[in-house]
Amino acid sequence: MRSERGQSSVEIVALLPLLALVALTVLQLLAAGAASELADHAAEAGAVALLQQRDPAQAVRDALPGWSRDRVTVTVRDRRVRVRVRPPALTDALAEKLASTAEADAGRKPG
């Protein structure tokens, strides 16, 4: 009979790359989910700024945490604010694919 000493150590070492990949995937999905929530919140802040006759782009940036301020694109058309946030990712291409976009409408112009 062959000795099975060390077999579990070999199996663990063989599974480490798979476990690392699963962990990175989970973290990447969490970052994408956070970017989606941040985009929604920031778009609403931009729409509120329009209602208050303030700069919507600045309101969007103020509503975001520091890491995402450099990863945001703000577009204002009429009374609509569109916010696109790219999550932190292993590559820029992956960040682009996982980017979240949200829109908020400030409604009709008073008057």
N, C-alpha and C positions, 0 to 999 in steps of 0.2 A: 504494500500500500504506500502511496505517495503521501508525504507530509503536506498538510494544508496550512502550515505555519506561514504567516505573512500574507496569506491570500486576501484577507480583508484590507490590508494596507495597499496592496496593488490595486484592488477594486476602487478604493477611495481616490487614489492618485489618478486613476483612469477617468473617474467621474468629475474631478475638479474643473476641467474646462467646460463641461456641460453645466455644472452648477454656477460657474462664473457667467456664462452666457445667459442663463435664466435670470440671475440677479441683475445683470445689466439691462436686460429686456424689461424687467419689472420697473426698474428705476427710470428707464426711458419713457415708459408708458405713464408713470406717475408725473414726470416732468411735462409731458404733453397734456395731461389732464389739468395740471396747475396752470399751464399757459392758456388753456381754454377758459378756465374760470377767471383768470386775470383779464383776458380780452373782453369778456362779457362785462365785468365790473368797470373796466376803463372806458368802454364805449358808453355805458350809462353815465359815467362822470363827464364825458365829453358832451353828451346831449344836455345834461343839466347845466353845464357851463354855457352852452348856446342860449338856453332859456334865461340865464342870468346875465347875458350879454358879455361873457368873458371869453377868453381864448380857449377853444375846445382842445386844441393840440396840447397846450400846456396843462390843462386839467387832466387829460389822459395820462401824460407823463407823471404828473403829481400823484395819480391814483395807483401807479405801479411801483413795486419794490425795486430797489436799485439794480439788481441783476437783469431785469427785463427792460429797463429804460433804453438800453442800447439795442434791443432786439424787437423794437416796435415800429410799425408803420401806421401813420394816422392819415386818413383821407376824409375831408369834409366836403360834402356836396349838398347845397341847399341847406336843409335842416337835418341831414343824416350824417352820422359819424360812423366811420368804419375803422376798426382797429384790428391789426394783424400782429400777433405775437409769435415769435419763433422760440420754442423751448431750447434750453441747453441740450446739446446732443454731442455724440461722439464725432460726427462730421457735419459740415455745413449742409451737405445734400440731405442728410437725414433730418436736420432741423427744418429745412424747407418743406420736406414732405409732411412733417408733423406739426407745422404751423397752424395756428387757430385764428379764425377770423370771426369777429362779432360786429353787429351793426345795432345802432340805437337811433331812434327818430325823435327829434325834439318837437314834432308836431307842427301845426301851422303857425306861421308868423303872426303874432298878435297885431291887431289893427285892422 
